[in-house]
Amino acid sequence: MIQLINTAANLVLVVFCLWAVLNKRLDTQVFGTAALSLVAITSFVNIMRPDAFGFWAEQSEVLSNVAVAILAVWFWLRWRKCNCKDKE
């Protein structure tokens, strides 16, 4: 059951990241596009777990956590830029 939940969560991440990168109305810039792409790639590897990836398939959960942390920092910086501009 937990594997099914993990797969569903990874599918949601892949779809969200693809939507965010391909959406013309979102300005992700270079850092955001790189972070979203990294999250999407690691989520895809978590779903597929191909043997050809070797080390990357085994460590994809760790890479996914790092990618999500990078994405969280990016979201925080974008939020701060948009919402704290008037206060400075």
C-alpha positions in Angstrom: 0.0 0.0 0.0 2.8 2.4 0.9 4.4 1.8 -2.5 1.2 2.7 -4.2 1.0 5.9 -2.3 4.6 6.7 -3.1 4.0 6.1 -6.8 0.9 8.3 -6.8 2.8 11.1 -5.0 5.6 10.8 -7.6 3.1 11.0 -10.4 1.6 14.1 -9.0 5.1 15.7 -8.7 5.9 14.8 -12.3 2.7 16.3 -13.6 3.0 19.4 -11.5 6.6 20.0 -12.6 5.8 19.5 -16.2 2.9 21.9 -16.0 4.9 24.5 -14.2 7.8 24.4 -16.6 5.6 24.3 -19.8 3.1 26.9 -18.6 3.9 30.2 -20.5 2.2 32.3 -17.8 4.6 31.2 -15.0 8.0 32.9 -15.1 10.2 30.1 -13.6 13.5 31.6 -14.8 16.7 29.5 -14.9 16.8 28.4 -11.2 13.2 27.5 -11.0 13.3 25.6 -14.3 16.3 23.7 -13.1 14.8 22.8 -9.7 11.5 21.8 -11.3 13.3 19.6 -13.9 15.4 18.0 -11.2 12.3 17.1 -9.1 10.5 15.8 -12.2 13.5 13.6 -13.2 14.0 12.2 -9.7 10.2 11.5 -9.4 10.3 9.7 -12.7 13.2 7.6 -11.6 11.3 6.8 -8.3 8.4 5.5 -10.4 10.4 3.5 -13.0 13.5 2.5 -11.0 15.3 1.1 -14.1 18.3 -1.0 -13.5 20.3 0.9 -16.2 20.5 3.9 -13.9 22.4 1.9 -11.2 23.3 4.2 -8.4 20.8 6.8 -9.4 17.9 4.4 -9.1 19.0 3.3 -5.6 19.5 6.8 -4.3 16.6 8.5 -6.1 14.7 9.1 -2.9 17.6 11.1 -1.4 18.0 13.0 -4.7 14.2 13.7 -4.7 14.4 15.1 -1.2 17.3 17.4 -2.2 15.4 18.5 -5.3 12.3 19.3 -3.3 14.4 21.2 -0.8 15.9 23.3 -3.7 12.4 23.8 -5.1 11.2 25.0 -1.7 13.9 27.5 -1.4 13.1 28.8 -4.9 9.4 29.1 -4.0 10.3 31.0 -0.8 12.6 33.4 -2.8 9.9 34.0 -5.4 7.2 34.6 -2.7 9.5 37.0 -0.8 10.3 38.9 -4.0 6.6 39.2 -4.8 5.2 39.9 -1.3 8.0 41.8 0.5 8.8 44.3 -2.3 6.6 47.0 -0.8 8.0 46.7 2.7 11.6 47.4 1.8 
